[in-house]
Amino acid sequence: MPMIELRKVSKWYGSFRVLTECSTSVAKGEVVVVCGPSGSGKSTLIKAVNGLEPFQEGEIIVNGVSVGDPKTNLPKLRAHIGMVFQNFELFPHMSITDNLTLGQVKVLGRSREQAVEKGLALLDRVGLASQRDKYPGQLSGGQQQRVAIARALSMDPIAMLFDEPTSALDPEMINEVLDVMVELAREGMTMMVVTHEMGFARKVAHRVVFMDQGQIVEDCTKDEFFGSPRSDRAQAFLSKILQH
Amino acid sequence: MDWKVFLEQAPSGGMTYLGWLWSGLFWTIAVSACAWVIAFVAGSVVGVARTTPLAWARFLGTAYVELFRNVPLLVQMFLWYFVMPEVIPVAWGDWLKQDMPYLLRLPFAAQFSLWEFTAAVVCLGLYTASRVAEQVRSGIESLPRGQTSAGLAMGLTLAQVYRHVTLPMGFRIIIPPMTSEFLTIFKNSSTALTIGVLELTAQSRQISEYTFKTFEAFTAATLIYIAVTMTVILLMRALERRVAVPGYIAQGSTH
């Protein structure tokens, strides 16, 4: 049974269709990169996985639980799905330590000491142990995103969702974030990653999903995707972003 | 000009005219402070309601705001004091007008009863709540939507997201406009004189009528109002500095 499974997911904003029968899956330990031109529905799709974006048709099953089912306890489900956002979304009024412990204490019910210990260990892992008492506004974008990854990991997630984690970063900060993600992938974390970083995809992805106009156009292994994408749209996309 | 007039014995209350001014100041502060508590609590609840995904809560919040901010404060004062006791069951109306005044004898030479005071506080509080609600709503809505998403994504409930994420930042952002609302409540408290609350403006007018020293009476009131509002401004600035978020640009660190 896959960790994340999407079956014919469709979504409309009013009469405008943003997702059209999207089906794919992420197995345990698998890294799936979702790419495609802007406006293709990638972010909407990944936000549907943990119920941040409602959808009207189809089904999403995460760890055996149906996300769209109104009876599903979404907070409980989300507690174990880490998510990293394009704009980091650290909480600006909390110190880095408090950012790392909020969910552990309020959602998982850990003691403050346990949470701090866990949070600081992860902060050390992303190379920012010395920043524990700072506030998000005092860190660079790359540092903030590494803290955000540590924050997600502090909840002991069974899978991680990344929504364009490097798109808001200056070029020199992209690698420090990708390095953390590569390491995570190599440790066997289940990951669904919306990104334009094809270098990352080549390095650690098992599969690549290519979206255009709300549809999944390609869903194949990394080698197939970079070797010979079958659709014209994927070829056009790759030739645009790989020419540099 | 004759400033010594304030040291003359006033015709009632067993005090000087200066005593009248003090009494007026006390009741201005009492009405404003009590009304502010109502405005802050009710305004926060209504403002939050207008930002929730719950359609019925948004509707009730919007209805509240539009009802209370679109009727002149003076009219609302009359509605609470003169009309409300007549439209509720007779026994309740009678209780308000006849029994409530004797629950508590008001201190500081008040020449009015607990009923006038309560009507003024409730009216001013609920009116200002509609304005506070709009500030709270705008503060919450000025935050990136991703903040709420990030809170929900880590498993917090919507209520926990408000408690730990959006309200702490939202309230910080609206400190400047909330300062204005807080000042306005002190100034608007003067409308309470129309239902018999002898606050600062009423006492000044009374002094002017008894002594014919109109200039002195209202100059004194003006200066006292300015002293009160300047104090509020200084307190709110201190609060703003105290809760400033390190490194948060929108908050500014230059003042």
Interface residues (C-beta under 8 A of the other chain):
Chain A: K47 N50 L52 L74 P75 K76 R78 A79 H80 I81 G82 M83 F85 Q86 N87 E89 L90 F91 P92 H93 L102 G103 K106 V107 L108 K134 Y135 P136 G137 Q138 L139 R151 A152 M155
Chain B: P144 G146 Q147 S149 A150 G151 L152 A153 M154 G155 L156 T157 Q160 H164 V165 P168 M169 R172 V245 P246 G247 Y248 I249
